[in-house]
């Protein structure tokens, strides 16, 4: 399920992207205060992952992947197509 989107594209109207995904619970480690996401829900899901990516996709497909593939909130990081941000 989609928990958050972080958009790093230089042209935010271009639907063609490289996408990187992380569990949204990682977002809580970058902020102070009350967490937005539940660590136990993520860790106990059996589907936990550290990072995944999908290059040469679209915003729509990235959102659909996050919605369908993980039973916990995931963050989709969007980058310009061809940038290969995860290497």
Chimera marker file (.cmm) of the C-alpha trace (Angstrom):
<marker_set name="trace">
<marker id="1" x="0.000" y="0.000" z="0.000" r="1" g="1" b="0" radius="0.5"/>
<marker id="2" x="1.193" y="3.496" z="-0.743" r="1" g="1" b="0" radius="0.5"/>
<marker id="3" x="2.154" y="5.479" z="2.342" r="1" g="1" b="0" radius="0.5"/>
<marker id="4" x="4.039" y="8.434" z="0.897" r="1" g="1" b="0" radius="0.5"/>
<marker id="5" x="5.500" y="9.908" z="-2.288" r="1" g="1" b="0" radius="0.5"/>
<marker id="6" x="8.728" y="11.913" z="-2.397" r="1" g="1" b="0" radius="0.5"/>
<marker id="7" x="9.218" y="13.603" z="-5.755" r="1" g="1" b="0" radius="0.5"/>
<marker id="8" x="12.793" y="14.393" z="-6.830" r="1" g="1" b="0" radius="0.5"/>
<marker id="9" x="12.034" y="14.964" z="-10.548" r="1" g="1" b="0" radius="0.5"/>
<marker id="10" x="13.254" y="18.119" z="-12.263" r="1" g="1" b="0" radius="0.5"/>
<marker id="11" x="10.097" y="18.125" z="-14.438" r="1" g="1" b="0" radius="0.5"/>
<marker id="12" x="7.242" y="17.134" z="-12.166" r="1" g="1" b="0" radius="0.5"/>
<marker id="13" x="4.796" y="17.017" z="-15.070" r="1" g="1" b="0" radius="0.5"/>
<marker id="14" x="6.697" y="14.244" z="-16.877" r="1" g="1" b="0" radius="0.5"/>
<marker id="15" x="4.963" y="10.927" z="-16.129" r="1" g="1" b="0" radius="0.5"/>
<marker id="16" x="8.036" y="8.828" z="-17.071" r="1" g="1" b="0" radius="0.5"/>
<marker id="17" x="10.181" y="8.076" z="-14.026" r="1" g="1" b="0" radius="0.5"/>
<marker id="18" x="12.660" y="5.881" z="-12.260" r="1" g="1" b="0" radius="0.5"/>
<marker id="19" x="11.140" y="4.868" z="-8.921" r="1" g="1" b="0" radius="0.5"/>
<marker id="20" x="12.733" y="3.652" z="-5.704" r="1" g="1" b="0" radius="0.5"/>
<marker id="21" x="10.652" y="2.148" z="-2.900" r="1" g="1" b="0" radius="0.5"/>
<marker id="22" x="11.227" y="1.807" z="0.831" r="1" g="1" b="0" radius="0.5"/>
<marker id="23" x="8.884" y="0.906" z="3.666" r="1" g="1" b="0" radius="0.5"/>
<marker id="24" x="7.339" y="4.162" z="4.886" r="1" g="1" b="0" radius="0.5"/>
<marker id="25" x="8.389" y="3.301" z="8.426" r="1" g="1" b="0" radius="0.5"/>
<marker id="26" x="11.897" y="4.368" z="7.318" r="1" g="1" b="0" radius="0.5"/>
<marker id="27" x="10.497" y="7.916" z="6.959" r="1" g="1" b="0" radius="0.5"/>
<marker id="28" x="9.864" y="7.999" z="10.709" r="1" g="1" b="0" radius="0.5"/>
<marker id="29" x="13.565" y="7.502" z="11.379" r="1" g="1" b="0" radius="0.5"/>
<marker id="30" x="14.256" y="10.793" z="9.573" r="1" g="1" b="0" radius="0.5"/>
<marker id="31" x="11.963" y="12.916" z="11.740" r="1" g="1" b="0" radius="0.5"/>
<marker id="32" x="11.450" y="13.653" z="15.379" r="1" g="1" b="0" radius="0.5"/>
<marker id="33" x="8.243" y="13.302" z="17.291" r="1" g="1" b="0" radius="0.5"/>
<marker id="34" x="5.296" y="10.977" z="16.926" r="1" g="1" b="0" radius="0.5"/>
<marker id="35" x="5.813" y="8.366" z="14.196" r="1" g="1" b="0" radius="0.5"/>
<marker id="36" x="3.434" y="8.268" z="11.240" r="1" g="1" b="0" radius="0.5"/>
<marker id="37" x="3.863" y="4.553" z="10.514" r="1" g="1" b="0" radius="0.5"/>
<marker id="38" x="3.770" y="1.331" z="12.559" r="1" g="1" b="0" radius="0.5"/>
<marker id="39" x="7.070" y="-0.564" z="12.772" r="1" g="1" b="0" radius="0.5"/>
<marker id="40" x="5.425" y="-3.753" z="14.094" r="1" g="1" b="0" radius="0.5"/>
<marker id="41" x="2.947" y="-3.844" z="11.214" r="1" g="1" b="0" radius="0.5"/>
<marker id="42" x="5.819" y="-3.547" z="8.736" r="1" g="1" b="0" radius="0.5"/>
<marker id="43" x="8.282" y="-5.914" z="10.391" r="1" g="1" b="0" radius="0.5"/>
<marker id="44" x="5.690" y="-8.608" z="11.098" r="1" g="1" b="0" radius="0.5"/>
<marker id="45" x="4.135" y="-8.582" z="7.629" r="1" g="1" b="0" radius="0.5"/>
<marker id="46" x="6.523" y="-11.175" z="6.226" r="1" g="1" b="0" radius="0.5"/>
<marker id="47" x="7.083" y="-8.927" z="3.200" r="1" g="1" b="0" radius="0.5"/>
<marker id="48" x="9.610" y="-6.490" z="4.720" r="1" g="1" b="0" radius="0.5"/>
<marker id="49" x="12.323" y="-5.230" z="2.372" r="1" g="1" b="0" radius="0.5"/>
<marker id="50" x="14.982" y="-2.533" z="2.664" r="1" g="1" b="0" radius="0.5"/>
<marker id="51" x="14.825" y="-1.014" z="-0.830" r="1" g="1" b="0" radius="0.5"/>
<marker id="52" x="13.411" y="-1.903" z="-4.254" r="1" g="1" b="0" radius="0.5"/>
<marker id="53" x="13.384" y="-0.048" z="-7.559" r="1" g="1" b="0" radius="0.5"/>
<marker id="54" x="11.642" y="0.096" z="-10.886" r="1" g="1" b="0" radius="0.5"/>
<marker id="55" x="13.343" y="1.973" z="-13.705" r="1" g="1" b="0" radius="0.5"/>
<marker id="56" x="11.758" y="3.162" z="-16.931" r="1" g="1" b="0" radius="0.5"/>
<marker id="57" x="8.241" y="3.228" z="-15.536" r="1" g="1" b="0" radius="0.5"/>
<marker id="58" x="5.505" y="5.785" z="-15.045" r="1" g="1" b="0" radius="0.5"/>
<marker id="59" x="4.149" y="7.562" z="-12.002" r="1" g="1" b="0" radius="0.5"/>
<marker id="60" x="0.939" y="5.558" z="-12.385" r="1" g="1" b="0" radius="0.5"/>
<marker id="61" x="2.738" y="2.206" z="-12.510" r="1" g="1" b="0" radius="0.5"/>
<marker id="62" x="4.924" y="3.114" z="-9.522" r="1" g="1" b="0" radius="0.5"/>
<marker id="63" x="1.862" y="4.010" z="-7.456" r="1" g="1" b="0" radius="0.5"/>
<marker id="64" x="0.062" y="0.843" z="-8.526" r="1" g="1" b="0" radius="0.5"/>
<marker id="65" x="3.090" y="-1.274" z="-7.605" r="1" g="1" b="0" radius="0.5"/>
<marker id="66" x="3.234" y="0.263" z="-4.137" r="1" g="1" b="0" radius="0.5"/>
<marker id="67" x="-0.507" y="-0.278" z="-3.697" r="1" g="1" b="0" radius="0.5"/>
<marker id="68" x="-0.448" y="-3.909" z="-4.800" r="1" g="1" b="0" radius="0.5"/>
<marker id="69" x="2.890" y="-5.369" z="-3.771" r="1" g="1" b="0" radius="0.5"/>
<marker id="70" x="3.247" y="-4.568" z="-0.077" r="1" g="1" b="0" radius="0.5"/>
<marker id="71" x="0.729" y="-5.017" z="2.756" r="1" g="1" b="0" radius="0.5"/>
<marker id="72" x="2.263" y="-2.126" z="4.720" r="1" g="1" b="0" radius="0.5"/>
<marker id="73" x="2.740" y="1.542" z="3.749" r="1" g="1" b="0" radius="0.5"/>
<marker id="74" x="5.565" y="2.089" z="1.279" r="1" g="1" b="0" radius="0.5"/>
<marker id="75" x="7.225" y="5.301" z="0.140" r="1" g="1" b="0" radius="0.5"/>
<marker id="76" x="7.737" y="5.816" z="-3.593" r="1" g="1" b="0" radius="0.5"/>
<marker id="77" x="10.668" y="8.094" z="-4.425" r="1" g="1" b="0" radius="0.5"/>
<marker id="78" x="10.337" y="9.468" z="-7.954" r="1" g="1" b="0" radius="0.5"/>
<marker id="79" x="13.334" y="10.497" z="-10.058" r="1" g="1" b="0" radius="0.5"/>
<marker id="80" x="13.911" y="11.576" z="-13.645" r="1" g="1" b="0" radius="0.5"/>
<marker id="81" x="13.821" y="8.618" z="-16.012" r="1" g="1" b="0" radius="0.5"/>
<marker id="82" x="17.329" y="7.412" z="-16.808" r="1" g="1" b="0" radius="0.5"/>
<marker id="83" x="18.885" y="8.637" z="-13.564" r="1" g="1" b="0" radius="0.5"/>
<marker id="84" x="19.094" y="5.123" z="-12.031" r="1" g="1" b="0" radius="0.5"/>
<marker id="85" x="19.231" y="6.492" z="-8.471" r="1" g="1" b="0" radius="0.5"/>
<marker id="86" x="19.722" y="3.119" z="-6.770" r="1" g="1" b="0" radius="0.5"/>
<marker id="87" x="22.662" y="2.213" z="-8.977" r="1" g="1" b="0" radius="0.5"/>
<link id1="1" id2="2" r="1" g="1" b="0" radius="0.2"/>
<link id1="2" id2="3" r="1" g="1" b="0" radius="0.2"/>
<link id1="3" id2="4" r="1" g="1" b="0" radius="0.2"/>
<link id1="4" id2="5" r="1" g="1" b="0" radius="0.2"/>
<link id1="5" id2="6" r="1" g="1" b="0" radius="0.2"/>
<link id1="6" id2="7" r="1" g="1" b="0" radius="0.2"/>
<link id1="7" id2="8" r="1" g="1" b="0" radius="0.2"/>
<link id1="8" id2="9" r="1" g="1" b="0" radius="0.2"/>
<link id1="9" id2="10" r="1" g="1" b="0" radius="0.2"/>
<link id1="10" id2="11" r="1" g="1" b="0" radius="0.2"/>
<link id1="11" id2="12" r="1" g="1" b="0" radius="0.2"/>
<link id1="12" id2="13" r="1" g="1" b="0" radius="0.2"/>
<link id1="13" id2="14" r="1" g="1" b="0" radius="0.2"/>
<link id1="14" id2="15" r="1" g="1" b="0" radius="0.2"/>
<link id1="15" id2="16" r="1" g="1" b="0" radius="0.2"/>
<link id1="16" id2="17" r="1" g="1" b="0" radius="0.2"/>
<link id1="17" id2="18" r="1" g="1" b="0" radius="0.2"/>
<link id1="18" id2="19" r="1" g="1" b="0" radius="0.2"/>
<link id1="19" id2="20" r="1" g="1" b="0" radius="0.2"/>
<link id1="20" id2="21" r="1" g="1" b="0" radius="0.2"/>
<link id1="21" id2="22" r="1" g="1" b="0" radius="0.2"/>
<link id1="22" id2="23" r="1" g="1" b="0" radius="0.2"/>
<link id1="23" id2="24" r="1" g="1" b="0" radius="0.2"/>
<link id1="24" id2="25" r="1" g="1" b="0" radius="0.2"/>
<link id1="25" id2="26" r="1" g="1" b="0" radius="0.2"/>
<link id1="26" id2="27" r="1" g="1" b="0" radius="0.2"/>
<link id1="27" id2="28" r="1" g="1" b="0" radius="0.2"/>
<link id1="28" id2="29" r="1" g="1" b="0" radius="0.2"/>
<link id1="29" id2="30" r="1" g="1" b="0" radius="0.2"/>
<link id1="30" id2="31" r="1" g="1" b="0" radius="0.2"/>
<link id1="31" id2="32" r="1" g="1" b="0" radius="0.2"/>
<link id1="32" id2="33" r="1" g="1" b="0" radius="0.2"/>
<link id1="33" id2="34" r="1" g="1" b="0" radius="0.2"/>
<link id1="34" id2="35" r="1" g="1" b="0" radius="0.2"/>
<link id1="35" id2="36" r="1" g="1" b="0" radius="0.2"/>
<link id1="36" id2="37" r="1" g="1" b="0" radius="0.2"/>
<link id1="37" id2="38" r="1" g="1" b="0" radius="0.2"/>
<link id1="38" id2="39" r="1" g="1" b="0" radius="0.2"/>
<link id1="39" id2="40" r="1" g="1" b="0" radius="0.2"/>
<link id1="40" id2="41" r="1" g="1" b="0" radius="0.2"/>
<link id1="41" id2="42" r="1" g="1" b="0" radius="0.2"/>
<link id1="42" id2="43" r="1" g="1" b="0" radius="0.2"/>
<link id1="43" id2="44" r="1" g="1" b="0" radius="0.2"/>
<link id1="44" id2="45" r="1" g="1" b="0" radius="0.2"/>
<link id1="45" id2="46" r="1" g="1" b="0" radius="0.2"/>
<link id1="46" id2="47" r="1" g="1" b="0" radius="0.2"/>
<link id1="47" id2="48" r="1" g="1" b="0" radius="0.2"/>
<link id1="48" id2="49" r="1" g="1" b="0" radius="0.2"/>
<link id1="49" id2="50" r="1" g="1" b="0" radius="0.2"/>
<link id1="50" id2="51" r="1" g="1" b="0" radius="0.2"/>
<link id1="51" id2="52" r="1" g="1" b="0" radius="0.2"/>
<link id1="52" id2="53" r="1" g="1" b="0" radius="0.2"/>
<link id1="53" id2="54" r="1" g="1" b="0" radius="0.2"/>
<link id1="54" id2="55" r="1" g="1" b="0" radius="0.2"/>
<link id1="55" id2="56" r="1" g="1" b="0" radius="0.2"/>
<link id1="56" id2="57" r="1" g="1" b="0" radius="0.2"/>
<link id1="57" id2="58" r="1" g="1" b="0" radius="0.2"/>
<link id1="58" id2="59" r="1" g="1" b="0" radius="0.2"/>
<link id1="59" id2="60" r="1" g="1" b="0" radius="0.2"/>
<link id1="60" id2="61" r="1" g="1" b="0" radius="0.2"/>
<link id1="61" id2="62" r="1" g="1" b="0" radius="0.2"/>
<link id1="62" id2="63" r="1" g="1" b="0" radius="0.2"/>
<link id1="63" id2="64" r="1" g="1" b="0" radius="0.2"/>
<link id1="64" id2="65" r="1" g="1" b="0" radius="0.2"/>
<link id1="65" id2="66" r="1" g="1" b="0" radius="0.2"/>
<link id1="66" id2="67" r="1" g="1" b="0" radius="0.2"/>
<link id1="67" id2="68" r="1" g="1" b="0" radius="0.2"/>
<link id1="68" id2="69" r="1" g="1" b="0" radius="0.2"/>
<link id1="69" id2="70" r="1" g="1" b="0" radius="0.2"/>
<link id1="70" id2="71" r="1" g="1" b="0" radius="0.2"/>
<link id1="71" id2="72" r="1" g="1" b="0" radius="0.2"/>
<link id1="72" id2="73" r="1" g="1" b="0" radius="0.2"/>
<link id1="73" id2="74" r="1" g="1" b="0" radius="0.2"/>
<link id1="74" id2="75" r="1" g="1" b="0" radius="0.2"/>
<link id1="75" id2="76" r="1" g="1" b="0" radius="0.2"/>
<link id1="76" id2="77" r="1" g="1" b="0" radius="0.2"/>
<link id1="77" id2="78" r="1" g="1" b="0" radius="0.2"/>
<link id1="78" id2="79" r="1" g="1" b="0" radius="0.2"/>
<link id1="79" id2="80" r="1" g="1" b="0" radius="0.2"/>
<link id1="80" id2="81" r="1" g="1" b="0" radius="0.2"/>
<link id1="81" id2="82" r="1" g="1" b="0" radius="0.2"/>
<link id1="82" id2="83" r="1" g="1" b="0" radius="0.2"/>
<link id1="83" id2="84" r="1" g="1" b="0" radius="0.2"/>
<link id1="84" id2="85" r="1" g="1" b="0" radius="0.2"/>
<link id1="85" id2="86" r="1" g="1" b="0" radius="0.2"/>
<link id1="86" id2="87" r="1" g="1" b="0" radius="0.2"/>
</marker_set>
